Amino acid sequence: MSDISRDEVVEVAAQACIDLTDAEIDQLTKELKVIVDSVANAAKVATLDVPITSHPVPLSNVYRADVAGPSVNMAEVLAMAPEAEGNMFVVPQILGEE
């Protein structure tokens, strides 16, 4: 069993500016103990003869070739827009900047 204490959960929550109820603290303490114990069990299984991987199945380049293809007609697309100016869409201002 891990040695994550209730006080440690309270301290970390305070550092993260998270207000927790007593019930939430108790629940998180239990959950963190399970997580720490699971990681400890996984560390026991890991051996030096098993290579470290980020994915269980080796991957090769899965991307297709970047080939230019036919595009849409800009005039047609701009004609469908609610508002356009030149070759650009006009959209509402959202950041309050001029």
C-alpha positions as CSV (number, residue, x, y, z in Angstrom):
1,M,0.0,0.0,0.0
2,S,1.3,3.5,-0.8
3,D,1.9,6.1,1.8
4,I,-0.1,9.0,0.3
5,S,-1.6,10.8,3.2
6,R,-4.6,12.9,3.5
7,D,-2.4,15.8,4.6
8,E,-0.4,15.5,1.3
9,V,-3.6,15.7,-0.7
10,V,-4.7,18.8,1.2
11,E,-1.2,20.4,0.6
12,V,-1.2,19.7,-3.1
13,A,-4.7,20.9,-3.5
14,A,-3.8,24.1,-1.6
15,Q,-0.8,24.6,-3.9
16,A,-3.0,24.2,-6.9
17,C,-5.6,26.6,-5.5
18,I,-8.3,23.9,-5.5
19,D,-10.9,23.9,-2.8
20,L,-11.9,20.4,-1.8
21,T,-14.5,19.2,0.6
22,D,-13.6,16.6,3.2
23,A,-15.4,13.9,1.2
24,E,-13.4,14.9,-1.9
25,I,-10.1,14.8,0.0
26,D,-10.9,11.3,1.4
27,Q,-11.9,10.1,-2.1
28,L,-8.8,11.5,-3.8
29,T,-6.5,10.1,-1.1
30,K,-8.0,6.6,-1.8
31,E,-7.7,7.1,-5.6
32,L,-4.2,8.4,-5.5
33,K,-3.1,5.4,-3.4
34,V,-4.5,3.0,-6.0
35,I,-2.7,4.9,-8.8
36,V,0.6,4.9,-6.9
37,D,0.3,1.2,-6.1
38,S,-0.6,0.4,-9.8
39,V,2.5,2.3,-11.0
40,A,4.6,0.5,-8.4
41,N,3.3,-2.9,-9.6
42,A,4.1,-2.0,-13.2
43,A,7.6,-1.1,-12.2
44,K,8.1,-4.5,-10.7
45,V,7.2,-6.1,-14.0
46,A,9.5,-4.0,-16.1
47,T,12.9,-5.7,-16.8
48,L,16.1,-4.6,-18.4
49,D,15.7,-7.0,-21.3
50,V,12.3,-5.4,-22.4
51,P,12.9,-2.3,-24.6
52,I,11.2,0.9,-23.6
53,T,8.5,1.8,-26.1
54,S,5.9,4.5,-26.5
55,H,3.5,2.2,-28.5
56,P,2.9,-1.6,-28.2
57,V,3.1,-2.0,-32.0
58,P,6.0,-0.7,-34.1
59,L,4.8,2.1,-36.4
60,S,6.3,3.3,-39.6
61,N,5.5,6.5,-41.5
62,V,1.8,6.3,-41.8
63,Y,1.4,9.6,-43.7
64,R,0.5,9.7,-47.3
65,A,2.6,11.7,-49.8
66,D,1.9,15.4,-49.8
67,V,0.6,15.9,-53.4
68,A,-1.2,19.0,-54.6
69,G,-4.7,18.3,-55.9
70,P,-7.6,20.2,-57.4
71,S,-8.9,23.1,-55.3
72,V,-12.1,25.0,-55.0
73,N,-12.8,28.1,-56.9
74,M,-12.1,31.1,-54.6
75,A,-14.8,33.3,-56.3
76,E,-17.4,30.6,-55.8
77,V,-16.5,30.2,-52.1
78,L,-16.4,33.9,-51.4
79,A,-19.8,34.2,-53.2
80,M,-21.3,31.8,-50.6
81,A,-19.9,33.8,-47.6
82,P,-22.2,36.1,-45.6
83,E,-19.6,38.9,-46.1
84,A,-16.3,39.1,-48.0
85,E,-13.8,41.8,-48.7
86,G,-11.3,41.3,-51.5
87,N,-10.1,37.7,-51.3
88,M,-11.0,37.4,-47.6
89,F,-13.9,36.5,-45.4
90,V,-15.2,39.2,-43.1
91,V,-15.9,37.9,-39.6
92,P,-17.1,39.6,-36.4
93,Q,-14.5,41.1,-34.2
94,I,-14.1,39.0,-31.0
95,L,-11.1,40.3,-29.1
96,G,-12.1,44.0,-28.7
97,E,-9.1,45.2,-30.6
98,E,-9.0,47.8,-33.3
